[in-house]
Amino acid sequence: MKLLYSETITLFLVMDSLGVVPIALASLKKVNPKRHTFILFRESIIAFLILALFLFFGDYFLQSLNITQAALRIAGGIILFLIAIKMIFPREDEAKEHDYGEPFIVPLAIPMIAGPSAMATIMLFSTQHPEQTGALLFALFIASALSALVLIFGSQLRYFLGEKGLIALERLMGMLLTTIAVQMFLDGMQDYLHLHKLSGSS
């Protein structure tokens, strides 16, 4: 239960659905409003399926590249930290409007929802808990569902919280993600030092 809770929260934070809301609204600006819910739901499902592929096959990919779990933890911690910093201190040109027509896979499913950080995180979880694939898939499903709800009700959230409220909430989530990233980095360093100590003693 603790695993399910922690991994769900981490995945939801990494997906940064609040940060995606302004980009999603901008990319759907020229699309019939009646199709908005369908498009966001479809893109969320596509993102979920892509991340599920990384959950099931990410470990084989890492093994083929001879990447250790310690290295992935350290890299994952660094990536999450950078994502968190980006959430806390966003660039002013991040939410500029782009005319993509009706979005399909790009840019909402990839790289907005299923971005590099989410892919790296789900691969890390799959190597940390290979015996808990079912629980991780369920955690991914819950995180994806929550992210989809945030995106679908993005315009209402923007109206209710206001632009500043939405930014403040995203920055608060960024602060929380920072602590998760630091802990992940420290765990990776601990794993590395433990392996180095074992190899040195042998």
C-alpha positions as CSV (number, residue, x, y, z in Angstrom):
1,M,0.0,0.0,0.0
2,K,2.9,2.4,0.9
3,L,4.5,1.5,-2.5
4,L,1.3,2.2,-4.4
5,Y,0.8,5.6,-2.6
6,S,4.4,6.9,-3.0
7,E,4.8,5.8,-6.6
8,T,1.4,7.2,-7.6
9,I,2.2,10.6,-6.0
10,T,5.7,10.7,-7.7
11,L,4.3,9.8,-11.1
12,F,1.5,12.4,-10.8
13,L,4.0,15.1,-9.9
14,V,6.4,14.1,-12.7
15,M,3.6,14.3,-15.3
16,D,3.1,17.9,-14.1
17,S,-0.4,18.1,-15.4
18,L,-0.9,21.6,-13.9
19,G,2.1,22.8,-15.9
20,V,0.6,21.2,-19.1
21,V,-2.8,22.9,-18.6
22,P,-1.8,26.3,-20.2
23,I,-0.1,24.5,-23.2
24,A,-3.1,22.2,-23.6
25,L,-5.5,25.1,-23.6
26,A,-3.3,27.0,-26.1
27,S,-2.9,23.9,-28.5
28,L,-6.7,23.4,-28.4
29,K,-7.6,27.0,-28.9
30,K,-8.5,26.6,-32.6
31,V,-10.2,23.2,-32.1
32,N,-14.0,22.8,-31.7
33,P,-14.6,23.1,-27.9
34,K,-17.0,20.1,-28.1
35,R,-13.9,17.9,-29.0
36,H,-11.7,19.1,-26.2
37,T,-12.7,16.4,-23.7
38,F,-12.4,13.6,-26.2
39,I,-8.9,14.8,-27.4
40,L,-7.5,15.2,-23.9
41,F,-8.9,11.8,-22.9
42,R,-7.5,10.2,-26.0
43,E,-4.1,11.8,-25.5
44,S,-4.0,10.7,-21.9
45,I,-4.7,7.1,-22.9
46,I,-1.9,7.2,-25.5
47,A,0.5,8.6,-22.9
48,F,-0.6,5.8,-20.4
49,L,0.1,3.1,-23.0
50,I,3.5,4.5,-23.9
51,L,4.5,4.7,-20.2
52,A,3.2,1.1,-19.7
53,L,5.5,-0.1,-22.5
54,F,8.4,1.5,-20.6
55,L,7.2,-0.2,-17.4
56,F,7.2,-3.7,-19.0
57,F,10.2,-3.4,-21.3
58,G,12.3,-0.7,-19.8
59,D,14.3,-3.2,-17.7
60,Y,15.3,-5.2,-20.8
61,F,16.4,-1.9,-22.5
62,L,18.5,-1.0,-19.5
63,Q,20.1,-4.4,-19.3
64,S,21.0,-4.3,-22.9
65,L,22.9,-1.0,-22.3
66,N,24.4,-2.4,-19.1
67,I,23.0,0.4,-17.0
68,T,23.0,-0.4,-13.2
69,Q,20.1,0.4,-10.9
70,A,22.4,2.8,-8.9
71,A,23.2,4.8,-12.1
72,L,19.5,4.9,-13.0
73,R,18.5,6.1,-9.5
74,I,21.2,8.9,-9.6
75,A,20.2,9.9,-13.2
76,G,16.5,9.8,-12.2
77,G,17.1,12.0,-9.2
78,I,19.0,14.5,-11.3
79,I,16.2,14.5,-13.9
80,L,13.5,14.9,-11.4
81,F,15.4,17.7,-9.7
82,L,15.7,19.6,-13.0
83,I,12.0,19.1,-13.6
84,A,11.2,20.3,-10.1
85,I,13.3,23.4,-10.6
86,K,11.6,24.1,-13.9
87,M,8.2,23.8,-12.1
88,I,9.3,26.3,-9.4
89,F,11.1,28.7,-11.8
90,P,9.3,28.3,-15.2
91,R,10.6,30.1,-18.2
92,E,8.4,32.9,-19.5
93,D,8.2,31.5,-23.0
94,E,7.1,28.0,-21.9
95,A,3.4,28.6,-22.4
96,K,3.6,30.4,-25.8
97,E,0.9,29.4,-28.2
98,H,1.7,26.9,-31.0
99,D,-0.5,26.1,-33.9
100,Y,-0.5,22.3,-34.0
101,G,-4.0,21.9,-35.5
102,E,-5.8,19.1,-33.7
103,P,-3.2,17.5,-31.4
104,F,-2.5,13.8,-32.0
105,I,0.2,12.2,-29.9
106,V,2.4,15.3,-30.3
107,P,2.6,17.6,-28.3
108,L,0.2,16.5,-25.6
109,A,0.7,12.7,-25.2
110,I,4.5,13.1,-26.0
111,P,6.3,15.0,-24.7
112,M,3.9,16.9,-22.4
113,I,2.3,14.0,-20.4
114,A,4.6,11.1,-21.2
115,G,7.8,13.1,-21.2
116,P,11.4,11.9,-20.7
117,S,11.2,12.4,-17.0
118,A,8.0,10.2,-16.7
119,M,9.7,7.5,-18.9
120,A,12.8,7.5,-16.8
121,T,10.8,7.4,-13.5
122,I,8.7,4.5,-14.6
123,M,11.8,2.6,-15.8
124,L,13.4,3.3,-12.4
125,F,10.4,1.9,-10.5
126,S,10.3,-1.2,-12.7
127,T,14.0,-2.0,-11.9
128,Q,13.5,-1.2,-8.2
129,H,10.4,-3.4,-7.8
130,P,10.4,-6.0,-10.5
131,E,8.1,-8.2,-8.5
132,Q,5.5,-5.4,-8.1
133,T,4.7,-4.8,-11.8
134,G,1.0,-5.1,-11.2
135,A,1.0,-2.6,-8.4
136,L,3.2,-0.2,-10.5
137,L,0.8,-0.5,-13.4
138,F,-2.1,0.3,-11.1
139,A,-0.1,3.3,-9.7
140,L,0.5,4.4,-13.3
141,F,-3.2,4.1,-14.1
142,I,-4.2,6.2,-11.1
143,A,-1.6,8.9,-11.8
144,S,-2.6,9.0,-15.4
145,A,-6.3,9.2,-14.5
146,L,-5.6,12.1,-12.1
147,S,-3.5,13.8,-14.7
148,A,-6.3,13.4,-17.3
149,L,-8.9,14.9,-14.9
150,V,-6.7,17.9,-14.3
151,L,-6.3,18.4,-18.0
152,I,-10.0,17.9,-18.8
153,F,-11.1,20.3,-16.2
154,G,-8.1,22.6,-16.9
155,S,-10.2,25.6,-18.1
156,Q,-12.4,25.4,-14.9
157,L,-9.3,25.1,-12.7
158,R,-7.8,28.1,-14.5
159,Y,-11.0,30.1,-13.9
160,F,-11.4,28.9,-10.3
161,L,-7.7,29.3,-9.2
162,G,-6.7,32.1,-11.6
163,E,-3.4,32.2,-13.4
164,K,-1.5,33.1,-10.3
165,G,-3.2,30.3,-8.2
166,L,-2.4,27.7,-10.9
167,I,1.3,28.8,-10.9
168,A,1.4,28.8,-7.1
169,L,0.0,25.3,-6.9
170,E,2.4,24.0,-9.6
171,R,5.4,25.6,-7.7
172,L,4.2,23.9,-4.5
173,M,4.2,20.6,-6.3
174,G,7.7,21.4,-7.6
175,M,8.9,21.9,-4.0
176,L,7.5,18.4,-3.1
177,L,9.1,16.9,-6.2
178,T,12.5,18.4,-5.2
179,T,12.5,16.4,-1.9
180,I,11.6,13.2,-3.8
181,A,14.4,13.9,-6.3
182,V,17.0,14.5,-3.6
183,Q,16.0,11.3,-1.8
184,M,16.2,9.3,-5.1
185,F,19.7,10.7,-5.7
186,L,20.9,9.8,-2.2
187,D,19.5,6.3,-2.5
188,G,21.4,5.9,-5.8
189,M,24.6,7.1,-4.2
190,Q,24.1,4.7,-1.3
191,D,23.6,1.8,-3.7
192,Y,26.7,2.9,-5.7
193,L,28.9,3.2,-2.5
194,H,27.6,-0.2,-1.3
195,L,28.4,-1.9,-4.6
196,H,31.8,-0.2,-4.6
197,K,32.5,-1.3,-1.1
198,L,31.6,-4.9,-1.9
199,S,33.7,-5.0,-5.1
200,G,36.6,-3.5,-3.1
201,S,36.4,-6.1,-0.3
202,S,36.3,-8.9,-2.8
